[in-house]
Amino acid sequence: MLRRAAGLLRRFTENKETIDFGFKTVAKDTKQTLVNQVFASVAGNYDVMNDLMSLGVHRLWKNQFISDLGLLYCGSQVKFLDVAGGTGDIAFRLVEKMKAETEGLESPGEAAHVTVLDINAAMLAVGKQRAQQSGYANMTWVEGNAEVLPFPDSSFDVYTIAFGIRNVPDRLKALKEANRVLKSGGRFMCLEFSKVTNPLLSAIYDLHSFHVIPEIGHIVANDRASYQYLVESIKRFPTQEEFADLVRQAGFESVHHKDLTMGIAAIHSGVKL
């Protein structure tokens, strides 16, 4: 009977549109639910695990990501949308950047408003708590889907997404939504794990990813499976050039990418004309 049930499940999956979930293949309409389960599981330990998994280097990458935005304040409020940013790591950096840009001005007003969107309520809860503890204001927290953003056209000046796009089932659809909600001249910025360019580093990185990170997840978070998925999802993500092509397909111009740490991560950028 078990064999028959497995056969029926296999045929059911084969008859539906499929997609990768780490190294597994699943029905496309189930991936988001599976991803939600992963992030609900890791939310409480997410930032600590980022430090342990990257040896703290993710902080340098995020700082570079924010730095690459350049000067943004032109006398009026800058509206940011940070997607898949539940814990606030990027959003808080954006707030601090705008504080630094307007320091010394007589009447800077509210230089920035950051809307943080995440599909996972548990991740948002972590971010809201951190914001309250740190005194960050002028922020909006929205539970929503990157593929169907609940905002009008041309609402934001800057769209950021860091280490989130690889978990979106339909990446092109999400990128088109990013284009839709940006104003003319708006900036798209994405920070994501990528393909390592150095063969020796690639071998060391794979060893760390597949043998060390899941074990850390097991020890620190009692959750090996979620971190196994996360490293598999990195391996399955497109190359820098392939993802840049998706950004162009979504309608962005002046598309560029910059490798960080020999391609372990990359910053992708584009402009909506």
C-alpha positions in Angstrom: 0.0 0.0 0.0 2.9 2.4 0.8 4.4 1.7 -2.6 1.1 2.4 -4.3 0.7 5.7 -2.3 4.3 6.7 -3.3 3.5 6.0 -6.9 0.4 8.1 -6.8 2.2 11.0 -5.2 5.0 10.7 -7.8 2.4 10.8 -10.7 0.6 13.7 -9.0 3.9 15.7 -8.9 4.8 14.7 -12.5 1.5 16.0 -13.7 2.0 19.5 -12.1 4.5 22.2 -12.9 7.5 21.6 -10.8 10.3 23.6 -9.3 13.5 23.1 -7.2 13.3 23.1 -3.4 17.0 22.8 -2.6 18.0 19.6 -4.3 14.5 18.2 -4.3 11.8 18.7 -7.0 8.4 19.7 -5.8 5.1 21.0 -7.3 5.5 24.7 -7.9 2.4 25.6 -5.9 3.8 24.0 -2.8 7.3 25.6 -2.7 6.1 28.8 -0.9 4.5 26.8 1.8 7.7 24.7 2.3 9.9 27.9 2.3 7.5 29.4 4.9 8.0 26.4 7.1 11.8 26.7 6.9 11.8 30.4 7.9 9.2 30.0 10.6 11.6 27.4 12.0 14.7 29.5 11.8 13.4 32.9 12.6 14.4 33.0 16.3 18.0 32.1 15.5 18.3 33.6 12.0 20.7 36.5 12.8 22.9 34.4 15.1 23.1 31.6 12.5 24.1 34.2 9.8 27.1 35.2 12.0 28.1 31.5 12.6 27.6 30.4 9.0 29.5 33.3 7.4 31.9 34.0 10.2 30.5 37.4 10.4 31.3 38.3 6.8 27.6 38.8 5.9 27.8 42.1 7.9 30.5 43.4 5.6 28.5 42.3 2.6 25.4 44.2 3.9 27.4 47.3 4.7 28.8 47.3 1.1 25.3 46.7 -0.2 24.1 49.9 1.6 27.2 51.8 0.6 26.7 51.0 -3.1 23.4 52.9 -3.0 25.3 56.1 -2.9 23.8 59.4 -1.8 20.0 59.4 -1.9 18.7 62.4 0.0 17.7 65.3 -2.2 15.6 67.4 0.1 12.5 65.1 0.1 11.7 61.9 1.8 13.1 58.8 0.2 10.8 55.8 0.2 12.4 52.4 0.5 10.8 49.0 0.1 12.9 46.2 1.6 11.5 42.8 0.5 12.1 39.5 2.4 13.6 41.8 5.1 11.7 40.5 8.1 14.4 40.7 10.8 15.2 44.3 9.8 18.9 43.8 9.1 18.8 45.8 5.9 16.0 48.2 6.9 17.9 49.4 10.0 21.0 50.0 7.9 18.9 52.1 5.5 17.6 54.2 8.4 21.1 54.8 9.7 22.4 55.7 6.3 19.7 58.4 5.9 20.5 59.7 9.4 24.1 60.1 8.4 23.2 61.8 5.1 21.0 64.4 6.8 23.2 65.0 9.9 23.8 68.7 10.3 20.8 69.8 8.2 18.6 72.3 10.0 15.3 70.7 8.9 15.9 67.3 7.5 12.4 66.2 8.5 11.8 62.5 8.1 14.5 61.8 5.5 13.3 58.2 4.8 10.4 55.9 5.3 11.2 52.2 5.1 8.5 49.6 4.4 9.6 46.1 5.3 7.7 43.3 3.5 8.1 39.6 4.3 5.8 36.7 3.6 6.7 35.1 7.0 5.0 36.4 10.1 7.6 34.9 12.4 10.4 36.8 10.7 8.5 40.0 10.8 7.8 39.6 14.5 11.6 39.4 15.1 12.1 42.6 13.1 9.4 44.5 14.9 10.8 43.5 18.3 14.3 44.6 17.3 12.9 47.9 15.9 11.1 48.6 19.2 14.1 47.7 21.3 16.4 49.9 19.2 14.0 52.9 18.9 13.6 52.8 15.2 10.5 54.6 14.0 9.0 55.7 10.7 8.9 52.1 9.5 6.0 50.0 8.2 5.9 46.2 8.5 3.8 44.4 6.0 3.1 40.6 5.6 3.0 40.0 1.9 4.2 38.1 -1.1 7.1 39.4 -3.3 5.3 38.0 -6.4 2.1 40.1 -5.7 3.1 43.3 -3.9 0.2 45.1 -2.2 1.3 48.5 -3.3 0.3 50.9 -6.1 2.5 51.5 -9.2 5.4 53.9 -8.8 5.3 54.0 -5.0 9.0 53.7 -4.0 12.3 55.2 -4.8 14.4 52.2 -3.9 13.7 48.5 -3.8 16.1 46.2 -1.8 16.1 42.5 -1.3 18.9 40.7 0.5 19.3 36.9 0.6 15.6 36.5 -0.3 15.1 36.3 -4.0 16.4 32.7 -4.2 13.5 31.6 -2.0 10.9 33.1 -4.3 9.2 30.5 -6.4 8.7 32.7 -9.5 11.7 35.0 -9.5 10.9 36.8 -12.8 7.4 37.6 -11.5 8.9 39.1 -8.4 11.4 41.1 -10.4 8.6 42.5 -12.6 6.7 43.5 -9.4 9.8 45.3 -8.2 9.8 47.2 -11.5 6.1 48.0 -11.2 6.3 49.6 -7.7 9.4 51.6 -8.4 9.1 55.2 -9.6 10.8 56.3 -12.8 14.5 56.5 -12.0 14.0 54.2 -9.0 16.8 51.8 -8.0 16.6 48.0 -7.7 19.3 46.5 -5.5 19.7 42.8 -4.7 22.2 41.0 -2.5 22.3 37.3 -2.9 24.6 34.3 -2.7 26.2 33.5 -6.0 28.7 31.3 -7.8 32.3 31.3 -6.5 34.8 32.2 -9.2 37.9 30.7 -7.6 38.1 26.8 -7.9 40.0 26.3 -4.6 37.7 28.6 -2.7 34.8 26.9 -4.3 35.9 23.5 -3.0 36.4 24.9 0.5 33.1 26.7 0.4 31.2 23.6 -0.6 32.9 21.6 2.2 31.8 24.3 4.7 28.3 24.6 3.2 27.4 20.9 3.1 29.2 19.6 6.2 29.6 22.5 8.6 26.5 24.6 8.2 23.9 21.9 8.7 25.8 20.6 11.7 25.8 24.2 13.2 22.1 24.3 12.5 21.6 21.1 14.4 23.7 22.2 17.4 22.5 25.8 17.7 19.0 25.7 16.4 18.2 21.9 16.7 17.2 22.1 13.0 19.5 20.4 10.5 16.9 20.1 7.8 16.2 23.8 7.4 19.9 24.7 7.0 20.4 21.8 4.7 17.7 23.4 2.4 19.3 26.8 2.7 22.7 25.6 1.5 21.1 23.6 -1.3 19.1 26.6 -2.4 22.4 28.6 -2.7 23.8 25.9 -4.9 20.8 25.9 -7.2 20.7 29.6 -7.6 21.5 31.0 -11.1 25.0 32.3 -12.0 25.6 36.1 -11.8 25.1 36.5 -15.6 21.9 34.3 -15.6 20.3 36.3 -12.8 21.4 39.7 -14.4 19.6 38.5 -17.5 16.4 37.9 -15.5 16.7 41.5 -14.1 16.8 42.8 -17.7 13.9 40.7 -18.7 11.9 42.3 -15.8 12.4 45.7 -17.6 15.4 47.2 -15.8 18.1 49.2 -17.5 21.7 49.8 -16.5 21.9 46.3 -15.0 25.2 45.5 -13.3 26.5 42.9 -10.8 29.5 43.0 -8.5 31.1 40.0 -6.9 31.8 39.9 -3.1 34.4 37.6 -1.7 35.2 36.1 -5.1 31.6 35.4 -5.9 30.3 33.9 -2.6 27.8 36.7 -2.8 27.0 39.3 -5.4 25.3 42.7 -5.6 22.9 43.1 -8.5 21.5 46.5 -9.5 19.3 48.1 -12.1 17.3 51.2 -12.8 13.7 51.7 -13.8 13.5 54.3 -16.6 
